[in-house]
């Protein structure tokens, strides 16, 4: 079973002045690629956030494209990648110094070939090339006895009952790596027979090179640029709706974007606000759902803006 083909998309024309996070981390991604190739492991770069299946609107993890191989007992092999990811669940956390909304995940995936100990050795060796030694790692109590010896007293180990992972179909125990109080990556043991590793390139870059994290506005701009570069445009459904929501958020917090989509969204918001103010006294008892379905108006947001 061959691995799926990739479509790499660049967004040279949409970078911020300070260079967006995925460019800042580019040197580190290149180091990881060279490290994998030196181990004889095929490597793929994927810069689009388009999902690899229909379970998510955007790719949220590097393992998504490899799901069929985890559940196919006949498949044996090991690959690595860097995958552009977007997790809208982190929207309210951006600007806290650790959440990026859009980020690049450095992945290592082995299907019935590498063992957990092999993956631990691999990652400690790579982190050492960066001059980074984790402060501690966590292991689920159910795997503490079996996995602790795999670290060979190199890292302090902390039991953690939350060290499990699941995407709804594939699940397994994991061990997580921490530096300066931040989780920098983890090794998952899906089905007890496979390896699924993910480390955040931007978090590693922040710790290794002292790169300052973007503020909330810069993060929003970066994410908008990546979604547009991945082939999406504003709309009322799915990815288009998410893009429209992010453009609106940029406007709400007082930011700007030099892109036609942003100008169109600002104009659209002005029209909706005018319509809402004209109609709200005529329909005082209508539900937020009615306002949205009938007029495309987010009542909560309109009221929030009126308070401002």
GUNU-670077 format. One line per 10 residues: number of its first residue (from 1); their letters; for each residue x, y, z negated of C-alpha. Coordinates in Angstrom, 1 decimal. Each point is the difference from the previous one (the first is absolute). Layout:
REM GUNU-670077
NUM	A	X Y Z  ... $
REM end
This chain:
REM GUNU-670077
1	XXXXXXXXXX	0.0 0.0 0.0  1.8 3.2 1.1  -0.1 3.2 -2.0  -2.4 2.7 1.3  1.4 2.8 2.2  0.5 3.5 -1.4  -0.8 3.4 1.2  2.3 2.6 -1.4  -1.3 3.6 0.0  2.1 3.1 -0.7 $
11	XXXXXXXXXX	-1.3 3.4 -1.0  3.0 2.2 0.9  -2.3 3.0 0.5  -1.8 -0.2 -3.3  2.9 0.1 -2.6  -0.1 2.5 -2.9  2.8 2.5 -0.4  1.7 -2.1 -2.7  -0.3 -3.2 1.9  -2.8 -2.3 -1.1 $
21	XXXXXXXXXX	0.5 -2.9 -2.4  0.3 -2.7 2.6  2.9 1.9 1.7  1.7 0.7 -3.3  0.0 -3.7 -0.7  1.3 -0.9 3.5  3.6 -0.5 -1.1  -1.1 -2.4 -2.7  -2.3 -1.9 2.4  3.0 -0.4 2.4 $
31	XXXXXXXXXX	2.1 -1.3 -2.8  -2.6 -2.6 -0.8  -0.3 -1.0 3.6  3.7 -0.5 0.3  0.1 -2.0 -3.3  -2.8 -2.3 1.3  1.7 -0.6 3.3  3.3 -0.8 -1.7  -1.9 -2.8 -1.7  -1.3 -1.3 3.3 $
41	XXXXXXXXXX	-3.6 1.2 -0.7  -2.0 1.5 2.8  -1.1 3.6 -0.7  -2.8 2.1 1.4  -0.8 3.7 -0.4  -3.6 1.0 0.1  -0.8 3.7 -0.2  -3.7 0.0 0.7  -2.5 -0.3 -2.8  -2.5 -1.9 2.2 $
51	XXXXXXXXXX	-1.2 -3.1 -1.8  0.9 -3.5 1.2  -3.5 -1.3 -0.8  -3.4 1.3 -0.8  0.2 -0.3 -3.8  1.3 3.6 -0.4  -0.3 3.3 1.8  3.8 0.5 -0.1  2.9 -2.4 -0.6  0.4 0.0 -3.8 $
61	XXXXXXXXXX	2.8 -2.6 -0.4  2.8 -1.4 2.1  -1.4 -3.5 -0.4  -3.2 0.7 1.9  1.3 -0.9 3.4  1.3 -3.3 -1.4  -3.1 -1.3 -1.7  -0.6 -2.9 2.4  3.5 -1.4 -0.8  -0.6 -0.1 -3.7 $
71	XXXXXXXXXX	-3.0 -2.3 0.4  1.5 -2.2 2.7  1.8 -2.9 -1.7  1.7 -0.9 3.2  1.8 3.3 0.4  3.5 0.4 -1.4  2.1 3.1 0.4  1.3 3.3 -1.5  -0.4 3.5 1.4  0.5 3.6 -1.3 $
81	XXXXXXXXXX	-1.5 3.3 1.0  -0.6 3.7 -0.8  -3.7 0.8 0.2  -1.7 3.4 -0.1  -2.8 -0.3 -2.6  -2.9 2.1 -1.1  -1.9 -0.5 -3.2  -3.0 2.4 -0.4  -0.5 -1.4 -3.5  3.0 2.1 -1.0 $
91	XXXXXXXXXX	-1.5 3.3 1.2  -0.7 1.3 -3.5  3.5 -0.9 -1.2  2.0 1.9 2.6  2.2 2.7 -1.3  0.9 -1.9 -3.2  3.5 -0.7 1.3  -0.5 -3.8 0.6  -3.0 -0.4 2.4  0.5 0.9 3.7 $
101	XXXXXXXXXX	-3.4 -1.0 1.6  1.9 -0.8 3.2  3.3 -1.9 -0.6  2.3 -2.5 1.6  0.2 -3.5 -1.5  3.1 -2.1 0.3  -1.1 -3.6 0.3  1.4 -3.5 -0.1  -2.3 -2.9 0.8  0.9 -3.7 -0.2 $
111	XXXXXXXXXX	-2.4 -2.8 0.9  1.0 -3.2 -1.8  3.7 0.7 0.5  1.4 2.4 -2.7  -0.6 -0.7 -3.7  -0.7 2.6 -2.7  3.7 -0.2 -1.1  1.2 0.7 3.5  -2.2 3.1 0.3  1.2 1.2 -3.4 $
121	XXXXXXXXXX	3.7 -0.4 1.1  -0.8 1.7 3.3  -1.5 3.1 -1.5  2.5 0.4 -2.9  2.7 -0.2 2.6  -1.6 2.6 2.3  -0.8 2.4 -2.9  3.7 -0.4 -1.0  1.0 1.3 3.4  -2.0 3.1 -0.8 $
131	XXXXXXXXXX	1.7 0.4 -3.4  -3.3 -0.8 -1.7  -0.5 -2.4 -3.0  -3.5 -0.4 -1.3  -0.6 0.9 -3.6  -2.2 -3.1 -0.5  -2.2 -2.4 1.8  -3.4 -1.4 -1.0  -1.2 -3.6 0.3  -3.4 -1.6 -0.7 $
141	XXXXXXXXXX	0.1 -2.0 -3.2  -1.1 -3.1 2.0  3.2 0.2 2.0  2.3 1.4 -2.7  1.7 -3.4 -0.7  0.5 -0.9 3.6  1.0 3.4 1.4  2.2 1.5 -2.8  3.0 -2.2 0.8  -0.2 1.2 3.6 $
151	XXXXXXXXXX	1.3 3.4 -1.2  3.0 -1.6 -1.7  0.1 2.7 -2.7  0.6 2.7 2.5  -3.1 2.1 -0.8  -2.1 0.5 -3.1  -3.3 -1.9 0.3  -3.4 1.1 -1.4  -3.1 -2.3 -0.1  -3.0 1.6 1.7 $
161	XXXXXXXXXX	-3.4 -1.7 0.4  -0.8 2.3 3.0  2.7 -1.5 2.2  -2.4 -1.6 2.4  -1.0 1.0 3.5  -2.8 -0.7 2.4  -1.3 1.4 3.3  -3.3 -1.9 -0.5  1.1 -3.1 1.9  3.7 -0.5 -0.8 $
171	XXXXXXXXXX	1.2 0.3 -3.6  2.9 -0.8 -2.3  2.1 1.0 -3.0  2.6 2.7 0.4  3.0 1.6 -1.6  0.3 3.8 0.1  3.1 2.2 0.0  0.2 3.3 -2.0  2.3 3.0 0.0  -0.4 3.2 -2.0 $
181	XXXXXXXXXX	-3.5 -1.2 -1.0  -1.1 -0.3 3.6  -0.9 -3.3 1.7  2.3 -0.1 3.1  -1.2 -3.4 1.4  -1.1 -3.5 -0.7  0.5 -3.6 1.1  -3.2 -2.0 0.4  -0.2 -3.8 0.2  -3.2 -0.5 2.1 $
191	XXXXXXXXXX	-1.5 -3.5 -0.2  3.1 -1.0 -2.0  1.8 -0.8 3.3  0.6 3.4 1.7  1.8 3.3 -0.7  -1.5 3.4 0.5  2.3 2.9 -1.0  -0.8 3.7 0.2  2.1 2.9 -1.1  -0.9 3.7 0.6 $
201	XXXXXXXXXX	2.6 1.7 2.1  -0.9 3.5 -1.2  0.1 -1.0 -3.7  3.4 -1.6 0.6  1.2 3.0 1.8  -1.2 2.3 -2.8  1.9 -2.0 -2.6  3.2 -0.7 2.0  0.4 3.3 1.7  -1.9 2.3 -2.3 $
211	XXXXXXXXXX	-2.4 1.0 2.7  -2.7 2.2 -1.5  -3.5 -1.4 0.7  -2.4 2.1 2.1  -2.7 2.0 -1.7  -3.7 -0.8 0.6  -0.3 2.3 3.0  3.1 -1.3 1.7  -1.1 -3.5 -0.6  -3.4 0.7 1.6 $
221	XXXXXXXXXX	1.7 1.6 3.0  2.3 -3.0 0.4  -2.9 -2.4 -0.2  -2.1 1.9 2.6  3.0 0.1 2.3  0.5 -3.8 -0.3  -3.7 -0.7 0.6  -0.1 2.2 3.1  3.3 -1.5 1.3  -1.6 -3.5 -0.5 $
231	XXXXXXXXXX	-2.6 0.9 2.6  -3.0 1.2 -2.1  -2.1 3.2 0.3  -2.5 1.5 -2.4  -3.5 -1.6 0.0  -2.9 -1.0 -2.1  0.9 -3.6 -0.5  2.9 -2.2 -1.3  3.5 1.3 0.8  -1.4 3.2 1.6 $
241	XXXXXXXXXX	-2.0 0.8 -3.1  3.1 -0.5 -2.2  2.0 2.3 2.2  -2.8 2.6 -0.2  -0.1 -0.3 -3.8  3.8 0.6 -0.2  -0.2 3.0 2.3  -2.8 1.4 -2.2  2.0 -0.6 -3.1  2.9 2.0 1.4 $
251	XXXXXXXXXX	-2.3 2.8 0.7  -1.7 -0.2 -3.4  3.3 0.3 -1.9  1.0 3.0 2.1  2.4 -1.6 2.4  0.4 0.2 3.7  1.0 -2.2 2.9  1.3 1.1 3.4  -2.2 -2.5 1.9  -3.3 0.4 2.0 $
261	XXXXXXXXXX	-1.7 -2.6 -2.2  0.5 2.1 -3.1  -1.4 3.1 1.7  -3.0 -1.9 1.2  -0.6 -1.4 -3.5  0.2 3.5 -1.6  -2.5 1.2 2.6  -2.3 -3.0 -0.6  0.1 0.6 -3.8  -1.0 3.6 0.4 $
271	XXXXXXXXXX	-3.0 -1.0 2.1  -1.0 -2.7 -2.6  0.3 2.5 -2.8  -2.1 2.5 1.8  -2.6 -2.7 0.7  0.0 -1.1 -3.6  -0.6 3.4 -1.4  -2.7 0.6 2.4  -1.9 -3.2 -0.7  0.7 -0.8 -3.7 $
281	XXXXXXXXXX	-2.9 2.1 -1.4  -2.4 -1.7 2.4  1.0 -3.5 -1.1  0.9 0.3 -3.7  -1.1 -3.6 -0.8  1.8 -1.9 2.8  2.7 -2.5 -1.0  3.7 0.3 0.9  -0.5 -3.0 2.3  -2.7 1.9 1.9 $
291	XXXXXXXXXX	2.1 3.0 0.4  2.9 -2.1 1.4  -2.1 -2.2 2.2  -2.1 2.8 1.4  2.4 2.9 0.2  3.5 -1.5 -0.5  0.3 2.1 -3.2  1.9 -1.2 -3.0  -2.0 1.7 -2.7  2.5 -0.6 -2.8 $
301	XXXXXXXX	2.7 1.7 2.0  -2.2 2.9 0.9  -0.9 0.6 -3.6  3.7 -0.3 -1.0  1.0 2.6 2.5  -2.8 2.3 -1.2  1.4 -0.2 -3.5  3.5 0.9 1.3 $
REM end
